[in-house]
Amino acid sequence: MKKNIQNYVARWKKIVFPFRFEAGTSRGILREKESWFIILEEKNGPEIMAGECSLIRGLSRDNPALLPVKICEIISMLNRGIWPKEEDTTGYPALAFALEMLHLQCGQDAPQMHYPSPFTLGKADIPINGLIWMGDYAFMMKQAEEKLQEGYLCLKLKIGTLDWTLEKSILQQLRQRYTACELILRVDANGAYNYHQAREVMQDLAALDIHSIEQPIAAGQWEKMQLLCKANIVPVALDEELLSCTDKTALLEAISPQYIILKPSLLGGFSQCEEWVKLATAYGVQWWITSALESNIGLQAIAQWTYDICQRYALMPHQGLGTGKLYAHNFSCPLEVKNGFLHYDSEKNWNFEMLG
């Protein structure tokens, strides 16, 4: 039975999550990340529900300067028993995602439950890729070795900052040890290259049986991106390209990518992502789902939806989930990684002390 929000008090809290290490991308080094939490607390009981509005500065479309004002408007609406409409979060995709998380919880018996399934019962797991962050050669190799020891069968390397010869040598060493059937290798350029550089890098990647390259050139260059996809040197996955897109059909028709990558907190929530999935399926474009540095609150919601939609479409590629260990502090939750799979331990409880 759907919960009545009039039985809850709404408030919000901002939390800054420090990284355990300097997380390098071609856009720069990340040392911390901020999230705003929309919280519903039961007036006469212990229940607490939370939705995460997760921001990556320079990438998220939500304006961080205006976001607190918009959040206060949303909190006021909730405390008057009014559920915000879609237009109330126009231009704020991360906030829309947070509210969708809460809306889904209001329809379930347990807090932080969004899509009950065999996954949330601990009876099915989600295959994920191990992410290798940018850094110097030794740091990247150390990460790769750790992921292999942990049982990952799919690794994704951030590229585009080091000298390409060094980055390529890491991939070469991994491929010399494991065939493409034994270890899937993906790379993510975050738009680091120009068109000609991208083609050269992709030629090298093709010789190494690389699964795909994410966003080889910066977003907004549809004609050049279409040429890279059409050449099919290495399959291309669109990532940042989707974030500012106002016409999903036009983008897919113009570029014809091999893959698209779906990030709910950057794209406006699950409903927006499901529109992408429906269109991608119609155009023969494959997809997988990636978290975007959310805390465990946002991550577990994305994981629940990931399992649900993959079951509906009868596919389960390696997903880009499992960021919970990035931070020096996080919410204790049922999620854990086992041998390269994301597992939900239904016996473990949540700890919401950080929301106090």
Buried (B, 14 or more C-beta within 10 A) or exposed (E): EEBEBEBBEBBBEEBEBEBEBEBBBBBEBBEEBBBBBBBBBBEEEEBBBBBBBBBBEEBBBBEEEEBEEBBEEBBEBBBEEEEBEEEBBEEBBBBBBBBBBBBBBBEBEEBBBBBEBEBBEBEBBBBBBBBBBBBEEEBBBEBBEEBBEEEBBBBBBBBBBBEBEEBBBBBEEBBEEBEEEEBBBBBBBBBBBEBEBBBEBBEBBBEBBBBBBBBBBBBEBEEBBBBBBEEEBBBBBBBBBBBEBEEBEEBBEBBBBBBBBBBBBBBBBBBBBBBBBEBBEEEEBBBBBBBBBBBBBBBBBBBBBBBBBBBEEEEBBBBBBBBBEBBEEBBBBBBBBEEBBBBBEEEEEBEBEBBE
